[in-house]
Amino acid sequence: MGLVGLLAVLVSCSHTLNVESDPLGADVFVSPDLASPGKIVGQTPLALDASEAFPSGSAFVTVQKTGFQRSTLLISPGGFGGFSETVNIKLQPGLAAGSLASQMMTHVRNAQRLSAALQFDQAHSEIDKAIALDPTFAFGLSFKAGMYFVQKNFKEAERYYRQVLQIDPRYDEATRMLAKLGAEKDTLPQSAEPTASVDTPAPAGVSP
């Protein structure tokens, strides 16, 4: 989950958190951490029962609306006066989600085409542009890791696969490839340095 704005809010488990936004009608997500996509719980204005919405005490509440930048609240155990607290978030105009997704996919398709032609420098440049638009783009990071794997740059492949799992611990491709990287390193002589090559079959999503 990308983070644009972060506010800290103290709530008691017996209280209500009223989430409002300008403009109204923004989607509200609750997640235990920033790496999780979160569960949509409604739209603003929205009253959240703290004992139900935040059973563990701490959570992140993200408010987002198409055409505006998302904003995130850090909910922490604590207290405030009365039985309810209201937060009103003024959303800042931003790139429309559809337009952002379209730009990202254009860069992904370019990277796929370039990697298929074994033009890895240009392919890395294209996928980097997609990642720059959304640093939590797990597929883009995994694709970049896959290209490094094909090039037998195992150190960089491992680094990017680990970044993927930091964003999404359930990303099966990254888990599988990290296990394969461990097996590859075990077969290398201690003094051997990996060299760029395209002889290894490509992971999913990366085609020579």
Secondary structure as UniProt FT lines:
FT   STRAND          6..11
FT   TURN            13..14
FT   STRAND          16..22
FT   STRAND          27..31
FT   TURN            34..35
FT   STRAND          39..43
FT   STRAND          46..49
FT   HELIX           50..53
FT   TURN            55..56
FT   STRAND          59..64
FT   TURN            66..67
FT   STRAND          71..77
FT   STRAND          84..90
FT   HELIX           97..116
FT   TURN            117..118
FT   HELIX           120..133
FT   TURN            135..136
FT   HELIX           138..150
FT   TURN            151..152
FT   HELIX           154..167
FT   TURN            169..170
FT   HELIX           172..187
FT   TURN            190..191
FT   TURN            204..205
//
